[in-house]
Amino acid sequence: MNCYQKLSRLMFLPFVLQLLLPSWSMRAQSAVVPLRLEDSLPDVVGENPLGSPTHLLTVTTGKIAVVVFSFTNSGGKDAELWNRELLRDFGSNRSVALSSVIMLESAPRFIRGFIVSGIRKDMPASLQSGAIVSYENEKLWKQRLAVTDDKHAYVLLLGRDSRIRWMNPGGFGDADYRKLATEIQKQIQSAAEHAEMR
């Protein structure tokens, strides 16, 4: 085999890899198992609406946490309903962290700044430091949360160990909010009893 044949084979290898890697990547992504109760929540990396880099686990670790995920404008409006009630009932409780994860990967780049500006304007200041705007892994998170309708928010309650204790089945509703509030109260009570035992 002369050097030209070796060189042509070497040049052909990257082309073959480019063809094969996307199919491997798609298989790996389709193997994502949706999150279930008692699963640990993976971290989300992004920035808060003020532009500071942040991690979800930085906000939630060691606290009872409610994480509200949204993927679209309609989902964001639903998230506002959840957050308004959560802030009213638990905003002053220091053992409860309230966090919103706003997925913007699918939003066109040229309007992302406008979206974040609107979030900054509309979101209560007390929620902004715990909010995360993410521009990556949107498809992965839709799989993890088993998203069937991105027009509503997906809400998770985490225990102090970052394990999922409650997940919402649909958009905001008074009955679902009462279920969440009851579960939060149970977590608060459990944490208080655990602290007394020490």
Buried (B, 14 or more C-beta within 10 A) or exposed (E): EEEEEEEEEEEEEEEEEEEEEEEEEEEEEEEBEEBEEEBEBEEBBBBBBEEEEBEBBBBBBEBBBBBBBBBBEBBBBBBBBBBBBBBEBBBEEEBBBBBBBBBBBEBEEEEBEEBBEBBBEEBEEEBBEBBBBBBEBBBBBBBBBEBEEBBBBBBBBBBBEBEBBBBBEEBBEEEBBEBBBEBBEBBBEBBEEEEEEE
